[in-house]
Amino acid sequence: MTLKRVITEFGTGNDLHGGDYTKAAVRAVQDAIHHSSLSLIRSLGIDSGTMQVEVTIGVQQPDKVDAAAVKAALPHGQVRVRAVKGGLDVPDDTSGDVAIIASAAVTVRLQLGEKS
């Protein structure tokens, strides 16, 4: 049995005021997972706790993402979070504020049998 990718979803999230990279990242993950239903997992009778969930977050300052907070946004599976350079910072020169835009890719892998 090997891990096989069965679901990949993408999402975008932002923090319009406050410059919070983690808040934008969590919103991106929530956007991604709200586009998906785990009916495949339920139909196959698979324990959702055994899913391997890989989350990649793209933001301009990856070191400012709290991976534990992003992980907590996922309701199922064994979750790994990785933040990378990406996303977008949109400064407001008038107020000195910055809008943070994060991108998320959420991939689910399951242990499935090999093809014969």
KEKE-3310 file (N, C-alpha, C; in steps of 0.2 Angstrom, whole numbers, plus 5000, padded with zeros to 4 digits):
npx = (5004:5002:5004:4992:4988:4972:4964:4965:4964:4961:4964:4960:4964:4962:4969:4963:4966:4978:4988:4991:4998:4995:4981:4977:4982:4975:4962:4963:4965:4952:4944:4948:4945:4931:4927:4925:4920:4921:4915:4920:4929:4921:4912:4921:4923:4934:4944:4944:4954:4966:4970:4982:4987:4992:4997:5001:5006:5006:5013:5020:5028:5034:5039:5031:5019:5009:5011:5005:4992:4987:4986:4977:4965:4961:4950:4951:4962:4980:4990:5001:5010:5016:5024:5028:5036:5026:5009:5003:5007:4998:5001:4994:4997:4992:4986:4996:4994:4993:4986:4985:4987:4984:4988:4982:4986:4979:4981:4976:4981:4979:4981:4982:4978:4990:4989:4984)
npy = (4994:5011:5029:5039:5053:5060:5071:5088:5104:5122:5138:5155:5168:5183:5196:5211:5222:5225:5217:5203:5188:5175:5175:5178:5166:5156:5159:5156:5143:5139:5143:5135:5122:5122:5121:5108:5091:5077:5065:5054:5049:5045:5036:5026:5020:5024:5029:5045:5051:5045:5051:5059:5075:5088:5105:5119:5135:5151:5166:5183:5184:5171:5167:5173:5166:5156:5140:5130:5136:5137:5123:5119:5123:5113:5100:5086:5072:5069:5082:5092:5107:5119:5134:5146:5157:5168:5173:5190:5206:5221:5237:5251:5267:5279:5276:5268:5255:5238:5226:5209:5195:5178:5162:5145:5128:5113:5096:5080:5064:5046:5030:5018:5003:4994:4995:4980)
npz = (5000:4996:4998:4991:4981:4983:4984:4980:4984:4982:4989:4994:5005:5016:5026:5028:5036:5047:5045:5047:5045:5048:5051:5038:5031:5038:5034:5020:5020:5026:5015:5005:5010:5011:4999:4996:4999:5009:5004:4997:5006:5016:5009:5006:5018:5025:5039:5044:5051:5047:5036:5026:5027:5018:5019:5010:5011:5004:5006:5008:5018:5025:5037:5047:5048:5059:5060:5068:5072:5059:5056:5066:5060:5051:5051:5050:5049:5048:5049:5040:5039:5028:5025:5012:5001:4993:4989:4992:4997:5000:5001:5009:5006:5011:5024:5030:5032:5028:5017:5018:5007:5006:4999:4998:4996:4998:5001:5001:5005:5004:5011:4999:4990:4978:4960:4951)
capx = (5000:5006:5000:4990:4984:4965:4960:4968:4959:4965:4960:4963:4962:4966:4968:4963:4968:4981:4995:4991:4999:4992:4974:4976:4983:4969:4956:4964:4963:4945:4941:4950:4941:4924:4925:4926:4916:4924:4911:4924:4932:4915:4910:4925:4923:4940:4944:4947:4960:4971:4972:4988:4985:4998:4995:5006:5003:5010:5013:5026:5033:5032:5041:5026:5014:5009:5009:5000:4986:4984:4985:4971:4959:4959:4946:4953:4969:4987:4991:5008:5009:5023:5023:5033:5036:5020:5004:5003:5006:4995:5001:4990:5002:4989:4986:5002:4991:4994:4982:4989:4983:4988:4986:4983:4985:4977:4981:4974:4983:4977:4985:4978:4982:4993:4985:4987)
capy = (5000:5017:5035:5042:5059:5059:5077:5094:5110:5128:5144:5162:5172:5189:5200:5217:5227:5222:5213:5196:5183:5169:5176:5177:5159:5152:5160:5153:5135:5138:5144:5128:5116:5123:5119:5101:5087:5071:5060:5049:5045:5041:5031:5020:5018:5026:5033:5052:5052:5042:5055:5063:5082:5093:5111:5124:5142:5156:5173:5187:5183:5164:5166:5176:5161:5151:5134:5127:5139:5134:5116:5119:5125:5107:5096:5079:5070:5070:5088:5095:5114:5123:5141:5147:5164:5169:5178:5197:5212:5227:5242:5257:5272:5284:5274:5264:5249:5233:5220:5202:5190:5171:5157:5139:5122:5108:5090:5074:5057:5040:5023:5014:4997:4995:4992:4974)
capz = (5000:4996:4999:4984:4982:4981:4984:4981:4984:4983:4992:4995:5011:5017:5032:5025:5040:5053:5043:5051:5040:5051:5049:5030:5030:5040:5030:5014:5021:5026:5009:5001:5012:5010:4992:4996:5003:5010:5003:4995:5012:5020:5005:5006:5025:5028:5045:5041:5055:5044:5030:5027:5024:5017:5017:5008:5012:5001:5009:5007:5024:5027:5044:5051:5049:5064:5057:5073:5071:5052:5057:5070:5055:5048:5055:5050:5046:5051:5045:5040:5036:5026:5023:5007:4998:4988:4991:4990:5002:4996:5005:5008:5007:5015:5031:5032:5033:5023:5016:5017:5003:5006:4995:5001:4993:5003:4997:5005:5003:5008:5009:4994:4987:4972:4955:4949)
cpx = (5004:5001:4999:4986:4977:4961:4966:4964:4964:4961:4964:4960:4966:4965:4969:4966:4972:4988:4996:4992:4996:4984:4973:4977:4977:4963:4957:4963:4956:4942:4942:4945:4934:4922:4925:4922:4920:4920:4915:4927:4927:4913:4914:4926:4930:4940:4948:4953:4966:4974:4978:4987:4991:4995:5001:5003:5008:5008:5020:5031:5031:5034:5036:5020:5014:5007:5004:4993:4983:4982:4978:4964:4957:4956:4948:4960:4975:4990:4999:5007:5016:5021:5029:5031:5030:5015:5006:5002:5003:4995:4996:4994:4999:4988:4992:5000:4993:4989:4986:4985:4988:4984:4987:4982:4984:4977:4980:4977:4981:4981:4980:4982:4985:4988:4988:4989)
cpy = (5006:5023:5038:5048:5058:5066:5083:5100:5116:5134:5150:5165:5178:5192:5208:5223:5224:5219:5207:5191:5176:5169:5175:5169:5154:5153:5157:5146:5134:5138:5137:5123:5116:5122:5111:5097:5080:5065:5054:5045:5041:5035:5024:5017:5019:5031:5040:5054:5050:5046:5058:5070:5086:5100:5116:5131:5147:5163:5176:5186:5177:5163:5169:5172:5156:5145:5130:5130:5137:5127:5115:5120:5119:5102:5089:5078:5072:5076:5090:5102:5117:5129:5143:5154:5164:5174:5185:5201:5218:5233:5248:5263:5278:5282:5271:5257:5244:5227:5214:5198:5183:5167:5150:5133:5116:5101:5084:5068:5052:5034:5019:5008:4998:4992:4985:4973)
cpz = (5000:4996:4992:4985:4979:4981:4984:4980:4985:4986:4993:5001:5012:5024:5029:5029:5046:5051:5046:5046:5042:5049:5042:5028:5032:5036:5023:5015:5022:5019:5005:5003:5012:5003:4991:5001:5004:5009:5001:5001:5015:5016:5005:5013:5028:5034:5043:5045:5052:5038:5031:5023:5024:5015:5016:5008:5008:5003:5008:5012:5028:5035:5049:5051:5054:5062:5062:5072:5064:5053:5061:5065:5051:5053:5055:5048:5050:5046:5046:5036:5034:5023:5018:5005:4993:4991:4988:4996:4998:5001:5004:5011:5012:5022:5034:5033:5027:5023:5014:5013:5004:5001:4998:4996:4998:4999:5002:5001:5007:5006:5005:4992:4980:4966:4953:4942)
residu = (MET:THR:LEU:LYS:ARG:VAL:ILE:THR:GLU:PHE:GLY:THR:GLY:ASN:ASP:LEU:HIS:GLY:GLY:ASP:TYR:THR:LYS:ALA:ALA:VAL:ARG:ALA:VAL:GLN:ASP:ALA:ILE:HIS:HIS:SER:SER:LEU:SER:LEU:ILE:ARG:SER:LEU:GLY:ILE:ASP:SER:GLY:THR:MET:GLN:VAL:GLU:VAL:THR:ILE:GLY:VAL:GLN:GLN:PRO:ASP:LYS:VAL:ASP:ALA:ALA:ALA:VAL:LYS:ALA:ALA:LEU:PRO:HIS:GLY:GLN:VAL:ARG:VAL:ARG:ALA:VAL:LYS:GLY:GLY:LEU:ASP:VAL:PRO:ASP:ASP:THR:SER:GLY:ASP:VAL:ALA:ILE:ILE:ALA:SER:ALA:ALA:VAL:THR:VAL:ARG:LEU:GLN:LEU:GLY:GLU:LYS:SER)
# end
